[in-house]
Amino acid sequence: MKLSIIIITKNEEKNIGRLLDSLEKIKNNLHEVIIVDAGSTDRTVDIAKKYDFTKVCVFPDATRGAGRNYGIQKATGDIIAFLNADTEITGEWIIELLTSFELGFDIVAGYSPDPQGKHLPRVSIYVNGQDITYPTCNIAYRKEVFDEVGMFNERLITAEDIDLNYRAIKHGYTIFYNPKMKALHYHRRTLIGFLKQAFWNGYGRMQLNKLHPELKYKHEHGFKLKNMVRLIFGAIGYAYCGWKMLPIIARFAIVSMVILLLIFVPILRGIL
């Protein structure tokens, strides 16, 4: 089996070296490592080019889906694995990945814990008994899956991985979860980063629900405090996306009604 790894980046100078250092230890077992950069303004590209086993491509302003699709088109391996720039593979990662595919599985999702426990819990969606929310920070597919199912939806801001996994399940594929295929995931460290991620996750879920209305009521939310904070900001992102999807005339009508209410409610109170 030939393993191609695709990594999308944008301003990841603080992270990309750590990931590539971990991949360098297994570079003789890799067919290729393709990095698709969305137009970094820091040293991300320069750092990536220092490694003799990387193929660095620049695709300015690419969405996450567009960047990964570009990498898929460039890839020549039988197996295509995706890692985030802020991950770091562990020693058993490649052994577990290859073993899983040798067993006949077509999609293999790994375990991606945050070393400091600062992860954002996933809101799972189960379809046919399978969780379709395994993210592209640590997952691999046989290339033939893309040939049959299609590639990532480039219009989605986030949740493009959920959309792909859902289509794969509908085509009869099974996602095998291997917790031993571990890649450490260094999540956003600041409160602002946490809230931004929650906002854009909510935005992506609205796009996903518009695309697949049947998934709307399959989201499984937890009720821990961290989840509640995430859900609040996710709801804001969800609502913002819904607002942007409305026709301009509908938005104008809503704003007009709000203005009229603000004007006439005090007047009516004074009269009554």
TORZA-101013 format. One record per residue (C-alpha): x negated, y, z; residue number from 0. Coordinates in Angstrom, 3 decimals. Example, Ala and Ser with C-alpha at 12.3 -4.5 7.8 and 13.67 -1.06 7.14 Angstrom:
<x: -12.300&y: -4.500&z: 7.800&n: 0>
<x: -13.670&y: -1.060&z: 7.140&n: 1>
END
This chain:
<x: 0.000&y: 0.000&z: 0.000&n: 0>
<x: -1.141&y: 3.511&z: -0.842&n: 1>
<x: -0.246&y: 6.055&z: 1.826&n: 2>
<x: 0.291&y: 9.695&z: 0.897&n: 3>
<x: 0.695&y: 12.220&z: 3.696&n: 4>
<x: 2.448&y: 15.534&z: 3.063&n: 5>
<x: 2.074&y: 18.508&z: 5.415&n: 6>
<x: 3.784&y: 21.853&z: 4.860&n: 7>
<x: 2.222&y: 24.916&z: 6.446&n: 8>
<x: 2.646&y: 28.630&z: 6.969&n: 9>
<x: 0.391&y: 30.523&z: 9.366&n: 10>
<x: -0.685&y: 27.408&z: 11.247&n: 11>
<x: -4.340&y: 28.300&z: 11.879&n: 12>
<x: -3.942&y: 27.422&z: 15.572&n: 13>
<x: -2.665&y: 23.931&z: 14.793&n: 14>
<x: -3.803&y: 22.591&z: 11.435&n: 15>
<x: -7.374&y: 21.807&z: 12.520&n: 16>
<x: -6.183&y: 19.598&z: 15.372&n: 17>
<x: -3.993&y: 17.542&z: 13.031&n: 18>
<x: -6.662&y: 17.199&z: 10.347&n: 19>
<x: -9.259&y: 16.200&z: 12.941&n: 20>
<x: -6.988&y: 13.325&z: 13.942&n: 21>
<x: -6.434&y: 12.321&z: 10.310&n: 22>
<x: -10.153&y: 12.468&z: 9.551&n: 23>
<x: -10.649&y: 9.432&z: 11.804&n: 24>
<x: -8.484&y: 7.328&z: 9.457&n: 25>
<x: -9.213&y: 9.025&z: 6.141&n: 26>
<x: -10.598&y: 5.813&z: 4.631&n: 27>
<x: -7.161&y: 4.243&z: 5.093&n: 28>
<x: -5.359&y: 7.116&z: 3.396&n: 29>
<x: -4.663&y: 7.468&z: -0.304&n: 30>
<x: -4.277&y: 11.245&z: -0.083&n: 31>
<x: -3.367&y: 14.133&z: 2.223&n: 32>
<x: -1.414&y: 16.879&z: 0.455&n: 33>
<x: -1.007&y: 20.241&z: 2.147&n: 34>
<x: 1.596&y: 22.597&z: 0.695&n: 35>
<x: 1.162&y: 26.115&z: 2.066&n: 36>
<x: 4.030&y: 28.618&z: 1.813&n: 37>
<x: 1.787&y: 31.659&z: 1.621&n: 38>
<x: -0.092&y: 31.897&z: 4.903&n: 39>
<x: -1.605&y: 35.257&z: 5.808&n: 40>
<x: -3.966&y: 33.759&z: 8.374&n: 41>
<x: -6.829&y: 31.226&z: 7.983&n: 42>
<x: -4.637&y: 28.132&z: 7.517&n: 43>
<x: -5.657&y: 27.474&z: 3.900&n: 44>
<x: -9.353&y: 28.133&z: 4.550&n: 45>
<x: -9.378&y: 25.704&z: 7.467&n: 46>
<x: -7.540&y: 23.013&z: 5.478&n: 47>
<x: -9.969&y: 23.281&z: 2.562&n: 48>
<x: -12.928&y: 22.507&z: 4.822&n: 49>
<x: -11.848&y: 18.859&z: 5.019&n: 50>
<x: -13.055&y: 16.714&z: 2.123&n: 51>
<x: -9.947&y: 14.513&z: 2.063&n: 52>
<x: -7.265&y: 17.220&z: 1.651&n: 53>
<x: -5.524&y: 18.475&z: -1.473&n: 54>
<x: -4.370&y: 22.023&z: -0.749&n: 55>
<x: -1.610&y: 23.590&z: -2.844&n: 56>
<x: -0.145&y: 27.065&z: -2.391&n: 57>
<x: 3.584&y: 27.534&z: -3.028&n: 58>
<x: 4.438&y: 31.079&z: -1.836&n: 59>
<x: 7.685&y: 31.547&z: 0.099&n: 60>
<x: 8.743&y: 27.930&z: -0.341&n: 61>
<x: 11.513&y: 26.711&z: 1.932&n: 62>
<x: 10.722&y: 23.629&z: 3.968&n: 63>
<x: 12.586&y: 21.457&z: 1.505&n: 64>
<x: 10.936&y: 23.053&z: -1.538&n: 65>
<x: 7.471&y: 22.630&z: -0.032&n: 66>
<x: 8.032&y: 18.961&z: 0.719&n: 67>
<x: 9.525&y: 18.347&z: -2.717&n: 68>
<x: 6.463&y: 19.916&z: -4.309&n: 69>
<x: 4.314&y: 17.536&z: -2.293&n: 70>
<x: 6.433&y: 14.538&z: -3.319&n: 71>
<x: 6.015&y: 15.464&z: -6.975&n: 72>
<x: 2.241&y: 15.609&z: -6.509&n: 73>
<x: 2.025&y: 12.387&z: -4.491&n: 74>
<x: 0.854&y: 9.155&z: -6.139&n: 75>
<x: 1.168&y: 6.803&z: -3.168&n: 76>
<x: 3.735&y: 4.044&z: -2.599&n: 77>
<x: 4.529&y: 5.333&z: 0.878&n: 78>
<x: 5.062&y: 9.018&z: 1.615&n: 79>
<x: 4.677&y: 10.155&z: 5.214&n: 80>
<x: 5.486&y: 13.601&z: 6.555&n: 81>
<x: 3.749&y: 15.258&z: 9.484&n: 82>
<x: 4.167&y: 18.759&z: 10.864&n: 83>
<x: 1.130&y: 20.998&z: 11.097&n: 84>
<x: 1.606&y: 21.186&z: 14.866&n: 85>
<x: 1.339&y: 17.424&z: 15.382&n: 86>
<x: -1.593&y: 15.145&z: 16.148&n: 87>
<x: -1.505&y: 11.447&z: 15.363&n: 88>
<x: -2.522&y: 8.880&z: 17.975&n: 89>
<x: -4.832&y: 5.923&z: 17.391&n: 90>
<x: -2.063&y: 3.404&z: 16.743&n: 91>
<x: -0.072&y: 5.632&z: 14.366&n: 92>
<x: -1.288&y: 4.285&z: 11.027&n: 93>
<x: -1.322&y: 0.638&z: 12.173&n: 94>
<x: 2.276&y: 0.850&z: 13.337&n: 95>
<x: 3.357&y: 2.714&z: 10.212&n: 96>
<x: 1.841&y: 0.203&z: 7.790&n: 97>
<x: 3.013&y: -2.783&z: 9.836&n: 98>
<x: 6.587&y: -1.477&z: 9.757&n: 99>
<x: 6.533&y: -1.216&z: 5.978&n: 100>
<x: 4.941&y: -4.655&z: 5.659&n: 101>
<x: 7.973&y: -5.980&z: 7.545&n: 102>
<x: 10.125&y: -4.687&z: 4.689&n: 103>
<x: 11.559&y: -1.444&z: 6.027&n: 104>
<x: 12.068&y: 1.462&z: 3.620&n: 105>
<x: 12.228&y: 4.379&z: 6.092&n: 106>
<x: 10.246&y: 4.446&z: 9.333&n: 107>
<x: 10.615&y: 7.150&z: 11.989&n: 108>
<x: 8.048&y: 7.555&z: 14.745&n: 109>
<x: 7.972&y: 8.886&z: 18.286&n: 110>
<x: 6.932&y: 12.539&z: 18.650&n: 111>
<x: 6.616&y: 13.572&z: 22.311&n: 112>
<x: 5.321&y: 16.943&z: 23.416&n: 113>
<x: 2.214&y: 16.415&z: 25.608&n: 114>
<x: 3.492&y: 19.080&z: 28.030&n: 115>
<x: 7.145&y: 18.062&z: 27.867&n: 116>
<x: 8.239&y: 21.339&z: 26.259&n: 117>
<x: 10.253&y: 19.800&z: 23.472&n: 118>
<x: 13.671&y: 20.914&z: 22.247&n: 119>
<x: 16.027&y: 17.915&z: 22.614&n: 120>
<x: 17.639&y: 16.788&z: 19.382&n: 121>
<x: 21.394&y: 16.966&z: 18.854&n: 122>
<x: 21.849&y: 13.467&z: 17.472&n: 123>
<x: 24.266&y: 12.526&z: 14.704&n: 124>
<x: 25.124&y: 8.851&z: 14.320&n: 125>
<x: 26.317&y: 7.428&z: 11.014&n: 126>
<x: 26.990&y: 3.705&z: 10.702&n: 127>
<x: 25.313&y: 3.249&z: 14.069&n: 128>
<x: 22.123&y: 5.036&z: 12.988&n: 129>
<x: 20.726&y: 8.356&z: 14.165&n: 130>
<x: 20.125&y: 10.491&z: 11.079&n: 131>
<x: 18.384&y: 13.329&z: 12.941&n: 132>
<x: 14.874&y: 11.847&z: 13.014&n: 133>
<x: 12.802&y: 14.854&z: 11.881&n: 134>
<x: 10.116&y: 15.141&z: 9.236&n: 135>
<x: 7.468&y: 15.904&z: 11.843&n: 136>
<x: 6.777&y: 12.146&z: 11.920&n: 137>
<x: 8.605&y: 9.974&z: 9.386&n: 138>
<x: 7.727&y: 7.966&z: 6.272&n: 139>
<x: 9.620&y: 6.749&z: 3.203&n: 140>
<x: 8.956&y: 4.407&z: 0.333&n: 141>
<x: 8.699&y: 6.603&z: -2.736&n: 142>
<x: 11.521&y: 4.675&z: -4.381&n: 143>
<x: 13.914&y: 6.122&z: -1.791&n: 144>
<x: 13.459&y: 9.550&z: -3.392&n: 145>
<x: 13.907&y: 8.051&z: -6.850&n: 146>
<x: 17.323&y: 6.705&z: -5.849&n: 147>
<x: 18.596&y: 9.205&z: -3.288&n: 148>
<x: 16.994&y: 12.391&z: -4.581&n: 149>
<x: 14.701&y: 14.771&z: -2.756&n: 150>
<x: 15.171&y: 17.408&z: -0.051&n: 151>
<x: 17.874&y: 20.024&z: -0.510&n: 152>
<x: 15.884&y: 23.199&z: -1.086&n: 153>
<x: 18.797&y: 25.508&z: -0.240&n: 154>
<x: 18.922&y: 24.412&z: 3.399&n: 155>
<x: 16.992&y: 26.609&z: 5.827&n: 156>
<x: 16.779&y: 23.757&z: 8.348&n: 157>
<x: 18.446&y: 20.307&z: 8.604&n: 158>
<x: 17.104&y: 19.354&z: 5.182&n: 159>
<x: 15.693&y: 16.204&z: 6.784&n: 160>
<x: 19.087&y: 15.292&z: 8.279&n: 161>
<x: 20.719&y: 15.760&z: 4.882&n: 162>
<x: 18.169&y: 13.467&z: 3.236&n: 163>
<x: 18.523&y: 10.798&z: 5.925&n: 164>
<x: 22.307&y: 10.949&z: 5.629&n: 165>
<x: 22.182&y: 10.423&z: 1.869&n: 166>
<x: 19.761&y: 7.543&z: 2.368&n: 167>
<x: 22.118&y: 5.841&z: 4.850&n: 168>
<x: 25.039&y: 6.316&z: 2.452&n: 169>
<x: 22.952&y: 4.572&z: -0.221&n: 170>
<x: 22.505&y: 1.575&z: 2.067&n: 171>
<x: 19.054&y: 2.263&z: 3.495&n: 172>
<x: 18.172&y: 1.672&z: 7.143&n: 173>
<x: 16.029&y: 3.965&z: 9.275&n: 174>
<x: 13.733&y: 1.903&z: 11.476&n: 175>
<x: 12.567&y: 3.629&z: 14.633&n: 176>
<x: 9.117&y: 2.577&z: 15.821&n: 177>
<x: 8.212&y: 4.281&z: 19.128&n: 178>
<x: 4.628&y: 3.003&z: 18.807&n: 179>
<x: 4.146&y: 5.096&z: 15.675&n: 180>
<x: 3.335&y: 8.066&z: 17.869&n: 181>
<x: 2.313&y: 11.581&z: 16.894&n: 182>
<x: 2.013&y: 14.231&z: 19.598&n: 183>
<x: 4.122&y: 17.265&z: 18.748&n: 184>
<x: 2.993&y: 20.600&z: 20.197&n: 185>
<x: 6.275&y: 22.493&z: 20.224&n: 186>
<x: 6.809&y: 26.232&z: 20.465&n: 187>
<x: 5.298&y: 27.458&z: 23.726&n: 188>
<x: 7.148&y: 30.718&z: 24.341&n: 189>
<x: 10.737&y: 31.490&z: 25.297&n: 190>
<x: 11.109&y: 33.607&z: 22.160&n: 191>
<x: 9.851&y: 30.692&z: 20.061&n: 192>
<x: 12.318&y: 28.359&z: 21.778&n: 193>
<x: 15.246&y: 30.708&z: 21.126&n: 194>
<x: 14.248&y: 31.313&z: 17.501&n: 195>
<x: 14.081&y: 27.580&z: 16.889&n: 196>
<x: 17.513&y: 27.110&z: 18.498&n: 197>
<x: 18.951&y: 29.927&z: 16.351&n: 198>
<x: 17.670&y: 28.501&z: 13.075&n: 199>
<x: 18.669&y: 24.972&z: 14.052&n: 200>
<x: 22.202&y: 26.265&z: 14.548&n: 201>
<x: 22.032&y: 28.068&z: 11.202&n: 202>
<x: 20.954&y: 24.843&z: 9.499&n: 203>
<x: 23.719&y: 22.825&z: 11.167&n: 204>
<x: 26.318&y: 25.219&z: 9.726&n: 205>
<x: 24.820&y: 24.729&z: 6.263&n: 206>
<x: 24.832&y: 20.970&z: 6.834&n: 207>
<x: 28.485&y: 20.961&z: 7.936&n: 208>
<x: 29.499&y: 22.962&z: 4.884&n: 209>
<x: 27.676&y: 20.457&z: 2.696&n: 210>
<x: 28.984&y: 17.399&z: 4.568&n: 211>
<x: 32.198&y: 18.347&z: 6.454&n: 212>
<x: 32.579&y: 14.761&z: 7.653&n: 213>
<x: 29.553&y: 15.251&z: 9.945&n: 214>
<x: 31.051&y: 18.223&z: 11.803&n: 215>
<x: 32.363&y: 16.245&z: 14.771&n: 216>
<x: 29.576&y: 13.679&z: 14.985&n: 217>
<x: 27.083&y: 15.909&z: 16.839&n: 218>
<x: 26.153&y: 14.548&z: 20.264&n: 219>
<x: 25.242&y: 17.353&z: 22.667&n: 220>
<x: 23.613&y: 16.851&z: 26.043&n: 221>
<x: 24.645&y: 18.927&z: 29.061&n: 222>
<x: 21.298&y: 19.737&z: 30.645&n: 223>
<x: 20.539&y: 23.411&z: 31.297&n: 224>
<x: 17.925&y: 23.490&z: 28.518&n: 225>
<x: 20.489&y: 22.076&z: 26.109&n: 226>
<x: 23.077&y: 24.648&z: 27.187&n: 227>
<x: 20.688&y: 27.537&z: 26.504&n: 228>
<x: 19.774&y: 25.980&z: 23.159&n: 229>
<x: 23.443&y: 25.481&z: 22.263&n: 230>
<x: 24.270&y: 29.126&z: 22.997&n: 231>
<x: 21.585&y: 30.412&z: 20.638&n: 232>
<x: 22.339&y: 27.628&z: 18.188&n: 233>
<x: 25.971&y: 28.770&z: 18.178&n: 234>
<x: 24.836&y: 32.307&z: 17.379&n: 235>
<x: 22.823&y: 30.983&z: 14.432&n: 236>
<x: 25.768&y: 28.805&z: 13.413&n: 237>
<x: 28.133&y: 31.805&z: 13.469&n: 238>
<x: 25.649&y: 34.029&z: 11.623&n: 239>
<x: 25.331&y: 31.468&z: 8.835&n: 240>
<x: 29.136&y: 31.185&z: 8.627&n: 241>
<x: 29.382&y: 34.986&z: 8.397&n: 242>
<x: 26.851&y: 35.097&z: 5.547&n: 243>
<x: 28.798&y: 32.428&z: 3.679&n: 244>
<x: 31.988&y: 34.542&z: 3.677&n: 245>
<x: 32.765&y: 36.520&z: 0.492&n: 246>
<x: 31.905&y: 40.210&z: 0.761&n: 247>
<x: 35.581&y: 41.193&z: 0.597&n: 248>
<x: 36.362&y: 38.913&z: 3.556&n: 249>
<x: 33.538&y: 40.431&z: 5.597&n: 250>
<x: 34.761&y: 43.920&z: 4.704&n: 251>
<x: 38.309&y: 43.031&z: 5.778&n: 252>
<x: 37.122&y: 41.635&z: 9.139&n: 253>
<x: 34.958&y: 44.695&z: 9.881&n: 254>
<x: 37.831&y: 46.997&z: 8.904&n: 255>
<x: 40.233&y: 45.174&z: 11.225&n: 256>
<x: 37.779&y: 45.418&z: 14.120&n: 257>
<x: 37.306&y: 49.159&z: 13.533&n: 258>
<x: 41.078&y: 49.704&z: 13.378&n: 259>
<x: 41.551&y: 47.771&z: 16.614&n: 260>
<x: 38.869&y: 49.833&z: 18.338&n: 261>
<x: 40.619&y: 53.013&z: 17.209&n: 262>
<x: 44.253&y: 52.132&z: 17.822&n: 263>
<x: 44.151&y: 49.997&z: 20.962&n: 264>
<x: 43.183&y: 52.978&z: 23.185&n: 265>
<x: 45.835&y: 55.103&z: 21.463&n: 266>
<x: 48.539&y: 52.480&z: 22.032&n: 267>
<x: 47.497&y: 52.115&z: 25.680&n: 268>
<x: 47.931&y: 55.879&z: 26.105&n: 269>
<x: 51.384&y: 55.802&z: 24.506&n: 270>
<x: 52.585&y: 52.805&z: 26.477&n: 271>
END
